[in-house]
């Protein structure tokens, strides 16, 4: 069990490290006084996170239900 938790921890840490460098598109070159705005991240990220949480909750529910029987 401890080995699984350690693997999970390092996997999550590695993925966070990879994601830290991929924020968004780099700013465009200066165009005579216009402000450079970063690319928007939109609500797609929120949808993916909520679907992932729902999927994880279902997996936990099914696993607990299987242990009871």
Contact map, one row per residue, 1 for C-alpha under 8 A:
111110000000000000000000000000000000000000000000000000000000000000000
111111000000000000000000000000000000000000000000000000000000000000000
111111100000000000000000000000000000000000000000000000000000000000000
111111110000000000000000000000000000000000000000000000000000000000000
111111111000000000000000000000000000000000000000000000000000000000000
011111111100000000000000000000000000000000000000000000000000000000000
001111111110000000000000000000000000000000000000000000000000000000000
000111111111000000000000000000000000000000000000000000000000000000000
000011111111100000000000000000000000000000000000000000000000000000000
000001111111110000000000000000000000000000000000000000000000000000000
000000111111111000000000000000000000000000000000000000000000000000000
000000011111111100000000000000000000000000000000000000000000000000000
000000001111111110000000000000000000000000000000000000000000000000000
000000000111111111000000000000000000000000000000000000000000000000000
000000000011111111100000000000000000000000000000000000000000000000000
000000000001111111110000000000000000000000000000000000000000000000000
000000000000111111111000000000000000000000000000000000000000000000000
000000000000011111111100000000000000000000000000000000000000000000000
000000000000001111111110000000000000000000000000000000000000000000000
000000000000000111111110000000000000000000000000000000000000000000000
000000000000000011111110000000000000000000000000000000000000000000000
000000000000000001111111000000000000000000000000000000000000000000000
000000000000000000111111100000000000000000000000000000000000000000000
000000000000000000000111110000000000011110000000000000000000000000000
000000000000000000000011111000000000011000000000000000000000000000000
000000000000000000000001111100000000010000000000000000000000000000000
000000000000000000000000111110000001110000000000000000000000000000000
000000000000000000000000011111000001000000000000000000000000000000000
000000000000000000000000001111100001000000000000000000000000000000000
000000000000000000000000000111111111000000000000000000000000000000000
000000000000000000000000000011111100000000000000000000000000000000000
000000000000000000000000000001111100000000000000000000000000000000000
000000000000000000000000000001111110000000000000000000000000000000000
000000000000000000000000000001111111000000000000000000000000000000000
000000000000000000000000000001001111100000000000000000000000000000000
000000000000000000000000001111000111110000000000000000000000000000000
000000000000000000000000001000000011111000000000000000000000000000000
000000000000000000000001111000000001111100000000000000000000000000000
000000000000000000000001100000000000111110000000000000000000000000000
000000000000000000000001000000000000011111000000000000000000000000000
000000000000000000000001000000000000001111111000000000000000000000000
000000000000000000000000000000000000000111111000000000000000000000000
000000000000000000000000000000000000000011111110000000000000000000000
000000000000000000000000000000000000000011111111000000000000000000000
000000000000000000000000000000000000000011111111100000000000000000000
000000000000000000000000000000000000000000111111110000000000000000000
000000000000000000000000000000000000000000111111111000000000000000000
000000000000000000000000000000000000000000011111111100000000000000000
000000000000000000000000000000000000000000001111111110000000000000000
000000000000000000000000000000000000000000000111111111000000000000000
000000000000000000000000000000000000000000000011111111100000000000000
000000000000000000000000000000000000000000000001111111110000000000000
000000000000000000000000000000000000000000000000111111111000000000000
000000000000000000000000000000000000000000000000011111111100000000000
000000000000000000000000000000000000000000000000001111111110000000000
000000000000000000000000000000000000000000000000000111111111000000000
000000000000000000000000000000000000000000000000000011111111100000000
000000000000000000000000000000000000000000000000000001111111110000000
000000000000000000000000000000000000000000000000000000111111111000000
000000000000000000000000000000000000000000000000000000011111111100000
000000000000000000000000000000000000000000000000000000001111111110000
000000000000000000000000000000000000000000000000000000000111111111000
000000000000000000000000000000000000000000000000000000000011111111100
000000000000000000000000000000000000000000000000000000000001111111110
000000000000000000000000000000000000000000000000000000000000111111111
000000000000000000000000000000000000000000000000000000000000011111111
000000000000000000000000000000000000000000000000000000000000001111111
000000000000000000000000000000000000000000000000000000000000000111111
000000000000000000000000000000000000000000000000000000000000000011111
